[in-house]
Amino acid sequence: MPIVLFLPHKIILPTGAKLQANKGETILNVALRNNIKLEHACEQSCACSTCHCIIRKGFASVLGWSEKEEDILDKAWGLESESRLSCQAIIGDVDIEVEIPLYNLNYTTEKY
């Protein structure tokens, strides 16, 4: 079973998490199954960018890329070349490392 390492996030996941995933499962489903409150305003329909994440390691092994996802990602804050929508990013056989950006379209804070 592949491992998803969620890097620490000041608000959602201060200590980070190392979680087992099932091949074929999305990054968002792994997070939600483990009570990580990763926002997903469109309920996983690839219609918003609130579940934006950055794959820091293992990017090439994550499947499910589509032109629609690419169009939606253009709206994400802090977009990087390894950015994906966690609701569309399907985990393969390789362990991955994921960063949840501090901001998204629905949530901003000046505190941090």
C-alpha positions as CSV (number, residue, x, y, z in Angstrom):
1,M,0.0,0.0,0.0
2,P,1.3,3.4,-0.9
3,I,2.0,6.0,1.8
4,V,0.8,9.6,1.6
5,L,2.9,12.0,3.7
6,F,0.9,15.2,4.4
7,L,3.4,17.9,5.3
8,P,2.5,20.1,8.3
9,H,-0.1,22.9,7.7
10,K,-0.4,25.6,10.3
11,I,-4.2,25.4,10.6
12,I,-5.5,22.1,9.2
13,L,-2.7,19.7,10.2
14,P,0.0,21.3,12.5
15,T,2.0,18.1,12.9
16,G,1.5,16.6,9.4
17,A,0.4,13.0,8.9
18,K,1.8,9.8,7.4
19,L,-1.1,7.7,6.1
20,Q,-1.7,4.5,4.2
21,A,-3.6,4.8,1.0
22,N,-5.2,2.4,-1.4
23,K,-3.9,2.4,-5.0
24,G,-6.6,4.1,-7.1
25,E,-7.8,6.3,-4.2
26,T,-7.7,10.1,-4.5
27,I,-5.6,12.2,-2.2
28,L,-8.8,14.0,-1.0
29,N,-10.4,10.7,0.0
30,V,-7.3,9.7,2.0
31,A,-7.4,13.0,3.8
32,L,-11.2,12.8,4.5
33,R,-11.0,9.2,5.6
34,N,-8.4,10.2,8.2
35,N,-10.4,13.3,9.5
36,I,-8.1,15.8,7.7
37,K,-10.5,18.7,7.0
38,L,-9.3,19.5,3.5
39,E,-11.7,21.8,1.9
40,H,-13.6,20.6,-1.2
41,A,-16.4,23.1,-1.9
42,C,-17.6,21.5,-5.1
43,E,-18.0,18.0,-3.5
44,Q,-15.3,16.4,-5.7
45,S,-16.8,17.4,-9.0
46,C,-13.7,19.2,-10.4
47,A,-15.5,22.5,-10.4
48,C,-13.5,24.6,-7.9
49,S,-9.9,24.8,-6.8
50,T,-10.4,24.6,-3.0
51,C,-8.8,21.2,-2.7
52,H,-5.6,22.3,-4.4
53,C,-2.5,20.6,-3.2
54,I,1.1,20.4,-4.3
55,I,2.8,17.0,-4.8
56,R,6.3,17.5,-3.4
57,K,7.5,13.9,-4.1
58,G,6.1,11.3,-6.4
59,F,4.3,13.7,-8.8
60,A,4.8,11.5,-11.8
61,S,3.1,8.5,-10.2
62,V,-0.2,10.4,-9.5
63,L,-2.8,9.7,-12.2
64,G,-6.1,11.2,-13.3
65,W,-4.9,14.4,-15.0
66,S,-7.4,16.0,-17.3
67,E,-7.8,19.2,-19.3
68,K,-10.7,20.1,-17.1
69,E,-8.5,19.9,-14.0
70,E,-5.9,22.0,-15.7
71,D,-8.5,24.7,-16.4
72,I,-9.8,24.7,-12.8
73,L,-6.2,24.8,-11.4
74,D,-5.6,28.1,-13.1
75,K,-7.9,29.6,-10.4
76,A,-5.8,28.2,-7.5
77,W,-3.7,30.5,-5.3
78,G,0.0,29.6,-5.2
79,L,-0.1,27.4,-8.3
80,E,3.1,25.4,-9.0
81,S,4.1,23.0,-11.7
82,E,3.4,20.1,-9.2
83,S,-0.1,21.4,-8.3
84,R,-3.1,19.0,-8.5
85,L,-6.7,19.0,-7.3
86,S,-6.7,16.5,-4.6
87,C,-10.2,15.3,-5.6
88,Q,-8.8,14.3,-9.1
89,A,-5.3,13.1,-8.1
90,I,-5.4,9.3,-8.1
91,I,-2.7,7.6,-6.1
92,G,-0.6,4.9,-7.9
93,D,2.0,2.5,-6.4
94,V,4.5,5.0,-5.3
95,D,4.6,6.9,-1.9
96,I,3.9,10.6,-2.3
97,E,4.5,13.7,-0.2
98,V,1.7,16.4,-0.3
99,E,1.6,20.0,0.8
100,I,-1.7,21.7,1.5
101,P,-1.3,25.4,0.6
102,L,-2.1,27.8,3.4
103,Y,-4.7,29.7,1.3
104,N,-7.4,28.8,-1.2
105,L,-10.2,30.7,-2.9
106,N,-12.6,30.2,0.1
107,Y,-10.2,30.7,3.0
108,T,-7.7,33.4,3.8
109,T,-6.2,34.6,7.0
110,E,-3.9,37.4,8.0
111,K,-3.1,35.7,11.3
112,Y,-0.4,33.5,9.8
